[in-house]
Amino acid sequence: MHTDQRFDFVIIGGGLGGLMCAAILSQNNKKVCVLEKDKKAGGNLQTFSRNGCLFDTGMHYIGSYDKGQPLYQIFRYLGLVDKFKVQRLDDEGYDVISIGDREFKFSTGYESFSKNLKQYFPGEEQAIDTYIDTIKRVSNQVNDLGIFNDEADKAAYFFSYNESAFDFISNLTQNRLLRAVLAGNNGLYCGNSQKTPVNLLANTNNFYLGSAYRMAGGGHQLANALVANIEQHGGVVLTNQNVIRLSFEGKSVAAAETSAGEVYVADNFISAVHPAVSLDWIEPGKLPKVYVDRIRGIENTIGAFVLYLVIEKGKIRHRNGNLYYSVDEDVWDINRAPGKPWPHGYMLYTTRDGETGFAESITVVTMLEFNEVRQWENTVTGRRGEDYRRFKQEKMEALTLLIRKKLPETEGNILHSYAATPLTFRDYTGSVNGSMYGIEKDCNNALKTFISVRTKIPNFFFTGQNINNHGMLGVTIGALITAGNFIDIQSVVREIKNA
């Protein structure tokens, strides 16, 4: 029992959102306690090791990390910059879009990006210029953190939630190949032709166009650095703490209770867990039924099937960038459209074997509907049975065959294969149905999928990928938005810019 110790904040969920919010608050003299259900904090920053190779589970690369760019400045403000290693990706091709046998490189910086695209697509200069101008206009408020300025013009930023990314690209040009290339990395935001807003496309691409880096040595380094930062400022991060109930005094939350019978008391409570899961902790009647029904009824993004390959050393060259492969020009709704064979495409990257120039492992990410694993939804990791093992094996083989079409050198050089399904991510991260990026933003009804950090419970708040945008910068900005309810956010933003 911890009722003898009262915190300013109990933050439930020790993934990036929870840890980032806790770090910001604790650095601003708030007494913070983070509760994480898993045995280690980090969520999708976690790593695991197989056959001597380290694999990331979710955060594969980061952007906007050059000095003066938003993520770098925020991390510098929090004292994180020197606490983990990064490897800059190839400026001439941090992302390589492969449509069948044709390759198109995305290069760092708008000028270089524009120049390369125009060389690939002569005669499409106007379409490319319009694309770039829109990306800049929409993401400008994020680049300079102007989203926190009450007097800033946020019209372009918020209007972009109501505009379809698919329609935007389709209206730029009649060139199907250019359309496919511009949307070729839409796995970064689970591109849905019917729903995805321009905002997601713009902010995601702007993030990496500024600069692109791999977290060398694994994302767990960042998780560890955040935990150390929180503890340095008097906070605590507790693992194996599965919250099952919030108890109330009147209209306010009084304590968080765990499955082990621990009780944590605080003035305020912040959930970094999916809102629909968070509602399970709250007794009926504490929140309006219409609000609860809306949260529970929101659709989530598709889940992931991830293949982890340990490969023969000295056989496959390391790629200092990411490969986005699609069988053809139909790059939207990958692995969702009925009647299409699975898989239709994937994202792939390698991990370098020391300084050899060769790869020691390959990670491949593609999409998989939860319905494909629903029959095992009442099982837990490691105890799903022989049918599930066979299912995974079939998917692994199908994906490996598609990889071989693009990278024939993988044949005969894969030593060990491992895989994760939406069930894996559900069990480790608490994401509903193993969703890749949580709540699916819908340009047709932006308000329906908008989750405010505030709730009708006066001392219960949200943070994490569901309240702003997903990804490293989206979640970090979301943490600032949540923390801004309790600290002088204008002062913090000034400190960030001057860090």
Residue pairs with C-beta under 8 A, 6 or more apart in sequence:
1 261
1 262
1 263
2 262
2 263
2 264
2 265
3 255
3 263
3 265
5 265
6 265
6 266
6 267
7 31
7 32
7 33
7 264
7 265
7 266
7 267
8 25
8 30
8 31
8 32
8 266
8 267
8 268
9 22
9 25
9 30
9 31
9 32
9 33
9 266
9 267
9 268
9 269
9 270
9 486
10 32
10 33
10 34
10 35
10 256
10 264
10 265
10 266
10 268
10 269
10 270
11 18
11 21
11 22
11 32
11 33
11 34
11 35
11 269
11 270
11 271
11 272
11 463
12 18
12 35
12 243
12 256
12 269
12 270
12 271
12 272
12 273
12 278
13 34
13 35
13 36
13 37
13 43
13 271
13 272
13 273
13 430
13 464
14 34
14 35
14 36
14 38
14 41
14 42
14 43
14 237
14 239
14 272
15 36
15 41
15 42
15 43
15 44
15 45
15 272
15 429
15 464
16 42
16 43
16 44
16 45
16 59
16 222
16 223
16 226
16 464
16 472
16 475
16 476
17 43
17 272
17 463
17 464
17 465
17 475
17 478
17 479
18 34
18 36
18 43
18 270
18 272
18 463
18 464
19 34
19 41
19 42
19 223
19 226
19 227
19 230
19 237
20 226
20 463
20 475
20 476
20 479
21 270
21 272
21 463
21 479
21 482
21 483
22 32
22 34
22 226
22 230
22 235
22 237
23 78
23 226
23 229
23 230
23 233
24 78
24 479
24 480
24 483
24 487
24 492
25 32
25 235
25 483
25 486
25 487
26 32
26 229
26 230
26 233
26 234
26 235
27 78
27 229
27 233
28 483
28 486
28 487
28 492
29 233
30 486
30 487
31 234
31 235
32 230
32 234
32 235
32 236
33 235
33 236
33 237
33 238
33 264
33 266
34 41
34 230
34 235
34 236
34 237
34 238
35 238
35 241
35 243
35 256
35 258
35 264
36 237
36 238
36 239
36 240
36 241
37 239
37 240
37 241
37 242
37 243
37 430
38 46
38 239
38 240
38 428
39 239
39 240
40 46
40 220
40 223
40 239
41 223
41 226
41 227
41 237
41 239
42 219
42 220
42 222
42 223
42 224
43 58
43 223
43 428
43 429
44 57
44 58
44 59
44 219
44 425
44 429
45 57
45 58
45 59
45 219
45 220
45 222
45 223
46 57
46 58
46 219
46 220
46 223
46 428
47 54
47 55
47 56
47 57
47 218
47 219
47 220
48 54
48 55
48 57
49 55
50 308
50 310
50 416
50 418
51 310
51 415
51 416
52 310
53 310
53 351
53 360
53 361
54 217
54 218
54 351
54 361
55 308
55 351
55 361
55 363
55 418
56 215
56 218
56 219
56 363
57 219
57 306
57 420
57 425
57 428
58 219
58 425
58 429
59 215
59 219
59 222
59 472
60 214
60 322
60 347
60 349
60 363
60 365
61 89
61 94
61 208
61 212
61 213
61 214
61 215
61 322
61 349
62 71
62 86
62 212
62 213
62 214
62 215
62 472
62 473
63 71
63 207
63 208
63 209
63 210
63 211
63 212
63 213
63 472
63 473
64 70
64 71
64 72
64 143
64 206
64 207
64 208
64 210
64 211
64 473
65 71
65 72
65 75
65 86
65 210
65 211
65 213
66 72
66 210
66 211
69 143
69 210
69 211
70 142
70 143
70 144
70 145
70 473
70 477
71 207
71 472
71 473
71 476
72 81
73 496
73 497
73 499
74 476
74 480
74 496
75 81
76 496
76 499
77 492
77 495
77 496
77 499
78 226
78 229
79 229
80 222
80 225
80 226
80 229
83 221
83 222
83 224
83 225
83 228
84 215
84 217
84 221
84 222
84 224
84 225
85 215
85 216
85 217
85 221
86 213
86 214
86 215
86 216
87 213
87 214
87 215
87 216
87 320
87 352
88 211
88 212
88 213
89 212
89 213
89 214
89 320
89 321
89 322
90 320
90 321
91 107
91 108
91 109
91 112
92 105
92 107
92 108
92 112
93 105
93 106
93 107
93 321
94 106
94 107
94 108
94 208
94 212
94 321
94 322
95 105
95 106
95 184
95 185
95 208
95 212
95 321
95 322
95 324
96 103
96 104
96 105
96 106
96 319
96 321
96 322
96 323
96 324
97 103
97 104
97 105
97 106
97 180
97 181
97 184
97 185
97 324
98 104
98 184
98 323
98 324
98 325
98 326
98 406
99 177
99 180
99 181
99 184
99 326
99 328
99 329
99 331
100 326
100 327
100 328
102 177
104 117
104 120
104 181
104 184
105 116
106 113
106 116
106 185
106 208
106 209
107 113
107 115
107 116
108 209
108 210
108 211
108 212
109 209
109 210
110 132
110 136
110 209
113 132
113 209
114 128
114 129
114 132
117 124
117 128
117 178
117 181
118 124
118 125
118 128
120 181
121 127
121 128
121 175
121 177
121 178
121 181
124 173
124 175
124 178
127 172
127 173
127 175
127 178
128 178
130 172
131 169
131 172
131 182
134 168
134 198
134 202
135 201
135 202
135 205
135 206
135 209
136 206
137 156
138 156
138 157
138 160
138 198
138 199
138 202
138 203
138 206
139 157
139 202
139 203
139 206
139 207
140 146
140 156
140 157
141 147
141 152
141 154
141 156
141 157
142 157
142 203
142 206
142 473
142 477
143 206
143 210
145 493
145 496
145 497
146 152
146 154
147 154
147 157
147 477
148 480
148 481
148 484
148 489
148 490
148 493
149 490
149 493
157 199
160 197
160 198
160 199
160 202
161 197
161 198
161 199
161 441
161 443
161 446
161 450
162 197
162 443
162 446
163 197
163 198
163 199
163 443
164 195
164 196
164 197
164 198
164 443
165 183
165 186
165 191
165 196
165 197
165 198
165 200
165 201
165 443
166 183
166 191
166 193
166 194
166 196
166 332
168 198
168 201
169 179
169 182
169 183
169 201
170 179
172 178
172 179
172 182
173 179
176 329
177 329
179 329
180 326
180 329
180 330
180 331
183 191
183 201
183 331
183 332
184 324
184 326
184 331
185 204
185 205
185 322
185 324
185 347
186 196
186 201
186 331
186 332
186 334
187 324
187 334
187 345
187 346
187 347
187 365
187 366
187 367
188 204
188 347
188 471
189 196
189 200
189 201
189 204
189 437
189 470
190 196
190 301
190 302
190 367
190 436
190 437
190 440
191 201
191 331
191 332
191 333
191 334
192 301
192 332
192 333
192 336
192 440
193 332
193 333
194 444
195 440
195 441
195 442
195 443
195 444
196 441
196 443
197 441
197 442
197 443
197 446
198 443
199 441
199 469
200 441
200 469
203 469
203 473
203 474
204 469
204 471
207 471
207 472
207 473
212 321
214 349
215 221
215 222
227 237
230 236
230 237
231 237
240 260
241 258
241 260
241 262
242 258
242 259
242 260
243 256
243 257
243 258
243 281
244 257
244 258
244 259
244 281
245 256
245 257
245 281
246 253
246 255
246 256
246 257
246 269
246 281
246 282
246 460
247 253
247 254
247 255
247 256
247 257
247 263
248 254
248 283
248 286
251 286
251 457
251 458
252 457
252 458
252 459
252 460
253 269
253 457
253 459
253 460
254 265
255 263
255 264
255 265
255 266
256 263
256 264
256 266
256 269
256 281
257 263
257 264
258 264
267 459
268 459
268 460
268 461
268 486
269 459
269 460
269 461
270 460
270 461
270 462
270 463
270 482
271 278
271 460
271 461
271 462
271 463
271 464
272 462
272 463
272 464
273 430
273 464
274 300
274 430
274 431
274 432
274 435
274 438
274 439
274 464
274 466
275 295
275 439
275 451
275 462
275 466
276 295
276 296
276 298
276 432
277 430
277 432
278 462
279 287
279 292
279 295
279 296
282 457
282 460
286 457
287 455
287 456
287 457
288 456
291 455
291 456
294 448
295 451
298 439
298 440
298 448
298 449
299 439
299 440
299 442
300 431
300 432
300 433
300 435
300 438
300 439
300 440
301 435
301 436
301 437
301 438
301 439
301 440
302 335
302 336
302 367
302 368
302 369
302 370
302 435
302 436
303 367
303 368
303 369
303 370
303 373
303 421
303 422
303 425
303 426
303 433
303 434
303 435
303 436
304 365
304 366
304 367
304 368
304 420
304 421
304 422
304 425
304 434
304 436
305 343
305 365
305 366
305 367
305 368
305 395
305 399
305 419
305 420
305 421
305 422
306 363
306 364
306 365
306 366
306 419
306 420
307 362
307 363
307 364
307 365
307 366
307 396
307 399
307 400
307 403
307 417
307 418
307 419
308 361
308 362
308 363
308 417
308 418
308 419
308 420
309 361
309 362
309 363
309 364
309 410
309 414
309 416
309 417
309 418
310 360
310 361
310 414
310 415
310 416
310 417
311 359
311 360
311 361
311 362
311 410
311 413
311 414
311 415
312 412
312 413
312 414
312 415
313 353
313 356
313 358
313 360
314 353
314 356
314 358
315 358
315 409
315 413
316 350
316 358
316 359
316 362
316 407
316 409
316 410
316 413
317 357
317 358
317 359
318 350
318 351
318 352
318 353
318 356
318 357
318 358
318 359
319 348
319 349
319 350
319 359
320 352
321 349
322 347
322 348
322 349
323 347
323 348
323 349
323 406
324 345
324 346
324 347
325 345
325 346
325 347
325 348
325 402
325 406
326 334
326 344
326 345
327 344
327 345
327 402
330 337
330 344
331 345
334 343
334 344
334 345
334 366
334 367
335 342
335 343
335 344
335 345
335 366
335 367
335 368
335 369
336 367
336 369
337 344
342 368
342 395
342 398
343 366
343 367
343 398
343 399
343 402
345 366
346 364
346 365
346 366
346 399
346 402
346 403
347 364
347 365
347 366
348 362
348 363
348 364
348 365
348 403
348 407
349 362
349 363
350 359
350 361
350 362
350 363
351 359
351 360
351 361
351 362
351 363
352 358
352 359
352 360
353 359
353 360
362 403
362 410
364 399
364 403
366 399
367 436
368 395
368 421
368 422
370 377
370 422
370 433
370 434
370 435
372 391
373 388
373 391
373 421
373 422
373 423
373 434
375 387
376 384
376 385
376 387
376 388
376 423
377 423
379 385
379 388
379 423
380 427
381 423
381 424
381 427
381 428
384 423
392 419
392 421
395 419
395 421
396 417
396 419
400 410
400 414
400 417
403 410
404 410
404 411
421 434
422 433
422 434
422 435
423 434
424 434
425 431
425 434
425 435
425 436
426 432
426 433
426 434
431 438
432 438
437 465
437 470
437 471
438 464
438 465
438 466
438 470
439 449
439 451
439 466
440 449
441 449
442 448
442 449
451 462
451 466
451 467
452 462
452 467
453 461
453 462
453 463
453 467
453 478
453 481
453 482
453 485
454 461
454 485
455 461
455 462
461 482
461 485
462 482
463 478
463 479
463 481
463 482
464 475
464 478
465 471
465 474
465 475
465 478
467 478
467 481
467 482
468 474
468 475
468 477
468 478
468 481
469 475
469 477
469 478
480 489
480 492
480 493
483 489
483 492
484 492
